[in-house]
Amino acid sequence: DILGRMKGIPIQKSMSNILGHFLLDAVEGMLSITGMNYEVGIKLQVNCEVLDSGRIAVPAKKLMGLVGQAPEGAITLKTEAEGNWLTASVKKYSVRIPMMDPDNLPPLQEVEEKSVVTLPEGVLLEMADKCGFAISTDETRPNLNGLYMRFTKSDPPTVDAVSTDGKRLSLVHREVTAVDMDVEELGCLVHRRGIQEMKLF
């Protein structure tokens, strides 16, 4: 389910931490759910019936608990006229969830599209699997907290991935025919949290 894909994103150590909340943004026929922490942000959308548009911030842990415990059926979300409370109900099951001001959530960073590389999904996942173990978890060495990837538009095109934690090093080189690039060469560093979330999709 959509929340299952995002369960590892919000910071859930403290209910008062705004980053422990999901941002729900409802517009006509669509509900956007945004979760973020200090490293990764994800925004997913789901079709739904929207009677009144609006945006709220609700504790991620409580919302996921509701979805996990509620009986099967359509979930109705309704904000109360007075007080910062959201009522969520499924059939005869109902629960109230406290809300926070959605404006307190930092904006999800928009990615400026500069260069585009399209390659088979399996190649990316293989590299993440084979290099993931060597990515450093030491936050004092942010340059080692990710997977460095280099795409080269040669004949045939190649993809290289490397990671190291200072003790171990993993390098994967692949020739990929089914690749589309608008530049001759591109290098990027994907944070380890991004690698973890990518595997869920």
ABEGO torsion letter per residue (X at the ends): XAAAAAAAABBAABAABAAABBBBBBBBGBBBBBBBBAABBBBBBBBBBBABBEBBBBBAAAAAAAAAABBBEBBBBBBBABEBBBBBBBEABBBBBBBBBAAABBBBBBBBBABBBBBBAAAAAAAAAAAAAABBABAABAAAABBBBBBBBBOBBBBBBBBBAGABBBBBBBBBABBBBABABBBBBBBAAAAAAAAAX
